[in-house]
Amino acid sequence: MASDRRGSAAPRVAGLCYVAVILLGVAQASLVSSRMPALDDAEAVVAVLVDQSLRFRIGALSDILLYALVLVLAVALYRVVRDVHRPLALGGLVLRSAEGVLGLAVTVVGGVGPLFLLSDSVDADPTSIVPLLAVRESGLDAILILVGVGGALFLYLFFVARLVPRALAVWGILTYVLVFFLGVLRLLVPGFPNSVSGVLFAQGALFELIFGLWLVAKAPEIGSRAAGTGPSVMP
């Protein structure tokens, strides 16, 4: 019984992290992203930051918690699939951990940094604020690339080991492939349509929410299957 609980711990932790990350991401989007003017209007950006300072501070805190949970998620997913194919599992661990580290870095630079420079002063120089916010935007695009590759690696291992329904795993692989290309296009194509990004973000969030809830609900079963897998399950 104790070994069953230990085996189900990693899938359950991963599932809870998925759900928490999505909820924090939605909170950040509603608190910050949806209220931020275009960065080419520096005066408007600074005015919004000063007027709604507390809201943006809460948004920055939400991001810090989100990326800290991504680090926990990476370790939990690795523990679930490490016996399926250790090199690929390590690749997923490295890439999703890099996502968490980069996310924390761009949050400090582009989330906390502007608020620190403002110090609740309406006299802040917009030219010192907007570049930091631009760093955050570009950093988020790079994060999408890491999410896409790392997430696809993990879901591929879930697929070949049959740890979750194959249709769910295939949906996840396709989702992360699209996330990867979204990150690439947002970096390479200036003015990439926000409407396209929004649709893909929503689809990715829906998958991760459902996948997370599945991991929580089926944690003992997934843990038991994972414990019996090995390199032989790889095609």
N, C-alpha and C positions, 0 to 999 in steps of 0.2 A: 504493500500500500504506500509506504514512504517513497519507494522508487517511482511509483506511478505519479505521485505528486511532484517529484523532482523532474520527471520527464515532461510533465505538462506545464511546468513553470515557464520555460522559454517561449512556447507558442502563446501562452496567455499574456505574458509581458509584451511580446511583439504586437499582439492584437490590441491591447490597451494603449500602447504607444501610437499605433496607427490612428485609433479613434481620437486620442488626445491631440495629436498633431493636426488632424483635420479640423477639430473644433477650435484650436488656437489659430490656425490659418484663417478660418472664417472670421474669427474675432478681429484679427489683425486687418483683414481686408475691409471689414465694415468700419473699423475705427480709424484707419489710416489711409489705405490705398484709394478707397472710394471718395475720400474727401480732399485728396491732394490735387491742386491745380497742375496744369502742364508746367514742366520745369523751365520752359522758355519764358515763362512769366514770373521772373524772380521776385518781384515785389509782392505779387499775390501769394506766392509760396510762403514767404516770410510772414506775411500778414496772417495767414491761416495757422501757421505754426505758433505764432505768438498768441493768437486769439484762443486756440484750442490746445494749449500746451499740455494740460493734464491728459487729454485724450491720446496725444501722440506719445507721451511717456508710458501710458498703459500699453499702447501698441508695441513700443520697443521692448517692454517687459514680456509681452506675449511672444515676441519673436525669440527672445533669449530662452524662454522656457521651451519653445517649439524646437529649436535646434539642439538644445541639451537633450530633449527626448529623442531626437533623431539619432544621437550617439548611442543611447540606450537601445533603440530599435535595431540599429546595425548589429550590435553585439547579440541581441536576442535572436535575430534572424540567422546569424552565423551559427549560433548554438543549435538551432533547429536542423540546419541542412549541412553542417560540416562533415558528417559521415557519408553524405551522398557523393560529394566530389570536393575534397578539401581545397584544391587550388582555386576553383571557381567560387567557392564559398568565401575564401580569403579575398578574392577580387571584389566581391560584393561588399564585404566588410570594409575594405580600404576605401572604396568609392563612396559608400554611404556615410562612413566616418568623415571623409573629406568634405562631403556635403554639410555635415554638422559643424565642422570646424570653420569652413568658409562662411557658412551662414552666420555663425557667431561673430566672425570678423567683420562682415559687411553690416551687421546690425550695430556693432559698436561704432564703426566709421560713419555709416549713413543713417543710422537711427538715433543713437545716443549722441553722436558728435554734433549734429546740427542743434539739438536741444541744449547741449552744453554751451555752445557758442552764443545761442540766443540769450540764455540766462534771463528769460522773461523780459528782455529789452526790445522795444520797438525800434531802437536805433541800430540794430544789427545790420551788418553789411551783407546784402543778398549775394554778392559775389563770393563770399566765403562759405555760404550755406549751400547753394545749389550744386556746386561740384561734389560735395559730400553725398547729397541725395542721388546724384547721377552715378556715383560709385556703387551705391546700393542697388540701383536698377540694373547696372551691368553685372554686378555680382550675382544677382538673382538669376540672370540668364545663364551664367556659368554654372550655377547650382542646378538648373534644370538638366544640363548635360550630365552632371554627376548622378543625379537622381535617375535619369533615364537608363544609363548603362548599369549602374549598381542594382537598381530595382529589377531590370530585365534578367540579370544574372541570378538573383535570388528566386524570381518566379520561375525561371527555367528549371532550377533545381527542385522546386516544389512540383513542377510538372513531371519531370522524369521519375521522381520518387513516388508520385501519386499521393502526395501528402494532403492535397485538396482536390476537389473535382477538377478534372482536366479543363472543362470549359472556363472555370474561374481562373485557372492558371494561364490559359491562353489569352483571356481578356486582360490579365495583368501584364503579360509580355507585350501585347499590342499597345496597351496604355503607356508603358514605359518607353517603348520605341517611339511613339508619338511625342512623348515628353522630351526625349532626346532631340528629335528633329525640331521641335518647337524652340528649344534653347538655341540650337544652331541658327535657325532662321531669325530669331530675335536679335542675335548678335550680328548677323551678316546683312540683314535687310533693314535699313533705317525706316522707321515709321511702319513697322510690321503691324497689321490691323489688330487692335485690341479686342475686337469682336471675336476673331479666330482664337486668340489666346484665351479669352474668357470661356469659350466653349470647351476647349481642351482642358483647361484648369478644372472646370466643373465635372467633366467626364473622369478625370484623374482622381478628383476628390471623392466622387461617388464610388469608384472602384476601391480606393483605399479604405473608405468607411465600411463597405460591405466585406472586404477581405479581412479587415481588423475584427469585425464582429464575428466572422466565421472562425477565425483563429481562437477567439475567446470561447465561443460556444463549443468548439470541437477540440479544445486543447488536449485533453487526455488521449483522445484517439490519434491526433497528430503526433503527440509525443511518443506514443507507443509505436507508430509506424516509423517515425524517424529513428528510433532506437534500433530498429531491425534492418535499417538500410545500410548500404555500403557501396563501394565503387562499382560493384557489379550491376547496379541499377542504371548506370549510364549507358546510353545507346552506343 
